């Protein structure tokens, strides 16, 4: 009953976020005109069904959409092989939501970013509704994955606490984002605000799996520990490339577009494959072992 109530509240809040969005007053900082926005990246003028539009960052769009499709495919694999294991079902749902989130992110940050945030504007907008959907789907994705990890717990009380934490965490972030679009607040609707909320969950899952492995000496929890270490390394490489200045030099000097997001998305595709090989066949509920 509690889960259904929270799901209903989330459904209402997501609708309110999309309806009462006041972020049209938030502009890119520093201010960016539509023409200068396009000068900073590759773009292609395209036509579809007699509709003209500008596609930005074509190669980056391909990478992020491939990541989304790979995550969705991996999630479907877990659903098709779930058997009676709730962990596999929840993990599969989490991965599908992650993939859908990546596609929404790629639509706004890459493919149609100009159309959504700059077209017809004097200055480009800071964000879009597509990015809100991306943030929400990814937050829910991580909490579904946390709930899946909870089913590796030997102790039922610990398992229930993790499940409750995941539910209330999803509710808390949705309220946080709702307040952010109403005020509106640049930080609260940003990726940085999102990471403030969800970053600790990966640490929590690492701690849970490490504790279980030390207690049980099993391969599954050990492999999950490796999965979280790899995820940490993916983000380390992302930030190293982001602050290295390599992407700017490549584009300005060699006219090659390969930015930090491309590095992140390609590495995450490798991480998805690691998930398949490390826990794809091994994942199962503790009490069914």
N, C-alpha and C positions, 0 to 999 in steps of 0.2 A: 504494500500500500504506500509506504514511504517513497519507494523508488518511482512509482507511477506519479505521485504528487510532484516530486522534484522534476520528473520528465515533463509534466504538464506546465509547470512554472517556467522551465527552460524554453519550451515551445513558445509561450506567451512573450517572454523577454526577448527572444530572438526576433519575433515579429515587431515588437516595440522598437528594437534597435534599428531595424530597417525602415520603419515608418517615421520615427521621430529623430532622424539623423540631421544634426545641425552642423556637421563638419564642413559644410560648404564655405564656412567662414575661415577655415584653416587653410592657409596657402603654404606652398613650399617656402622654406627659409634657408638661404636668402631667396627673394622673389625670383621666379623664373618665368619668362614669357614662353608661349608655345613654340615660337620659332627657335629660341635659344635652347629649349628643351630638346628639340630634334637635332640640333647641331652637336650635341654631346654623345650621340649614339647612332648606330646604323638603323635605317628605317627604309620601308618599301611602300610605295603607293600601290594599293590593290583595289580590285573591283569584284564584287560578288552580288549577283542578282541585281545588277544596275546600281548597286550601292558602293560609293567610293569610301575607302578608309585607309588609315595609315597603320601598318604593322611595324612595331619597333622591335629591335633586338631579335631578329629572326632566329639566329642560332641559339640564343639563350632560351627563346620560346620552345624550341625543339627539346632542349635538355630538360627543362622543368616539366613539360608535358610528358616526356618519356619517364621521368621520375614518378609522376602521378600515376601513369598507367602501370608501371612496374609495381608500385605499392598496392594498387588496387588488385592486380593479378596475384600478388603474394597473399593478400588478405583473402581472396577467393579460395586460394589453395588451402588455407587454414580452415575456412568454413566447410569446404568439401571433404576435408579429412578430420573433422572435429570429433566424430563418434559421439561418445557420451561425455567428452571432456569440455567443461565450461571454459577452461583456460584457452583452449584452441578457438572456441567460438568468439570469445571476447577479444582475443588477440587479433583474430581475423577482422572483426568489426573495426578495431582500432587502426589497423593498417589501411583498410578501405577508406576510412575517414581521413587519414593522413594523405592518401593519394588524391582524394577529392579536394582537400585543402590545397595541395600543391598545384592542382589545375586552376583553382580560383586565384591563387597567388600569382601564377604565371600569366593569367589573363589581365591582371591589374598592374603588376610590377613590370611585366615584360609585354607580351603580345599587343594588348589594346590599352596600354597605359596612357598613350597620347589621347586616344578617343575618350577615355573615361575621366581623365584629370586635366586635360589641356584644351580640347576642342571647344571653340567658341568662348574661351576665357581670356581675359586680359593677362592674368597670371595663373599658372598651373596650381591645382589643388594638391593638398598634402596627401590625401588618402581617398578611398572610394568604398562603396558598399561591398564590392568584391573582396576587398582586403578584410573587412569585418567578418565576412563568411569564412574566409581563410583562417583567421585567428580563432574563431569559435570552433570550426571543425578540427583544427589542430589541437586545441585545448581538450576537446572531448576525446580526440584520438588518444592522446597521452593518458587520459584518465581511464579509458577502456583498457589500454595496455597495462596500466597499474593494477586494475582490477583482475586482469589475467594473471599477473604476477602474484596477486594475493592468493590464488588457488594453488600456489606452490608451497604455501605455509602449512606446516604441520599442525600448529595450534589454531583451533577454530576461532578463538577470541581475536588473535592477531589478524587472521584473515578478514573477519568482519570489520575490524577497525580500519583496515586498509580500504575495503570496499566503501565504507561510509565516508572516509576521507576523500576518496575519488569523487563520490557523488556531490559532496558539499563543496569540494574544490571547483568542480564544473559550475555549480551554482554561483559561487563567489566570483569567479572570473567573468561570468555572464553579467552579473550585477555591476562589476567593475567597468566592463566595456559599455554597458548601458549608460552609466553615469558619465563616462567619457564622451559619448556621442551627444548627450543632452547638454553638457556644460557649454561648449565642448572643450576637451582637454587634449592637446597634442600628445602628451606623454601617455595618457590612458588609452588612446587608440593606436599607439605605436607598437612596433615589434619589440622595442625595449621594455615597454610596459608589460607586454605579453611574456617576455622572458623572465621578468621579475616574478611573475606568478608561477610559471611552469618549470623553470630551471631546477628548482629544488626537488621536483618529482623524479628526475633522472638520478639524482643523488640518492633519493629514498629507495628507488628500485635497485640501485647498485648495492646499497647497504643491506636490503632485504635478501637479495640473492647471495651476497657474500656471507651473511650470517647463516643462511640455510646450507650453503656449501660447507662451511666450517663445521656445522653440526652433523650433516648427513654424508659428507664426502661423496656427493653425487656429481655426475657429469652435466646434468641439465642446469642446475644452478651455477656451476662453474662456467658453462658456456654462456649463460646470461650475463655473468660478470664480464666475460670477454666482449659480449655485444655492447655493454655500456661503456667499456673502456674504448672500444673502437668508435663509438659515437662521440665520446669526448675528444678523441684524436681528430676526427673529422672536423669538429668545430675549431680545434687548435689550428689546423692547416688552413681553414677558412680565414681566420683572423690574421694569420701570418701573411697570407696572400693579399688580404684586404688592405693591410697597412704597409705592404711592401712597395706599393706604387707601380708594380709591374704592369697591371692592366692598363693604366693610363698611358704608360710608355708604349706598350704594344699598339694601342689604338692611334695615338698621336703620331708615332714614328713609322710604324709598319702597317697601319690601317687594319690591324687584326683585333677583332672584338672577342675578348675572353676575360670576363671580369670575375670578381670574387664569388658572385652567385653561381656562375658556371662551375667553378671549382667545388662549391658546396653541393650542388645538385649532382654532379658526376660522382663525387665521393659518397653521397647518400645512396646512389644507385649501387655502388659497391657494398655499402653497408647493408642494403636490402638483401643482396646476394649472401652476405655473411650470415644474416638472420636465417635465411633458408637452410644453409649448410650446417649452422651451429644448433638451431633449435627447431628447424622445420619438421623433422620427423620425431624428435625427442619430446616435444612439449606435451605434457599431460598433467592432470590434476594430481596432487599429492595423495589424496585418499584412495585413488584408483590404482596406485602403483602396486 
